[in-house]
Amino acid sequence: MTGSQEFFAAYDALLARWPAGTTEIDVPTPYGTTRVHAYGPADATPLLLLHGGGSTGTVWFANARALGARHRVLAVDILGDAGRSTARPHRDPRPPDPLRAAHRRARGDRPPGRRLPGRR
């Protein structure tokens, strides 16, 4: 068994510990497809659960039943981390850096390295 196969076997074992009625939703985004584990009444107030780095949304299995009694639990496999979310090739799954975007606007969206005439 390869490392990837072992990882997904462990992933599936954790997912099997989620309550009956849990559904898997694949959400398409500009950055790839994000896997979401959903449990609880569909019309309940949503509760978004994010995992720590290097893990997956399956880690919330022990909390899903209690939280799903009053909420629509949505546990995400964060794009670019472990799990079944799949990033598009050659795309950075992180959101745009607002400081970098502000800097680009401030310099007039000139390519890096270009300067205004007469300035160093």
HELIX and SHEET records of a PDB file:
HELIX    1   1 GLY A    3  LEU A   15  1                                  13    
HELIX    2   2 GLY A   57  TRP A   60  5                                   4    
HELIX    3   3 PHE A   61  GLY A   68  1                                   8    
HELIX    4   4 PRO A   98  ALA A  106  1                                   9    
SHEET    1   A 4 THR A  23  THR A  29  0                                        
SHEET    2   A 4 GLY A  32  TYR A  39 -1                                        
SHEET    3   A 4 HIS A  71  VAL A  76 -1                                        
SHEET    4   A 4 THR A  45  LEU A  50  1                                        
SHEET    1   B 3 THR A  23  THR A  29  0                                        
SHEET    2   B 3 GLY A  32  TYR A  39 -1                                        
SHEET    3   B 3 THR A  86  ALA A  87 -1                                        
END                                                                             
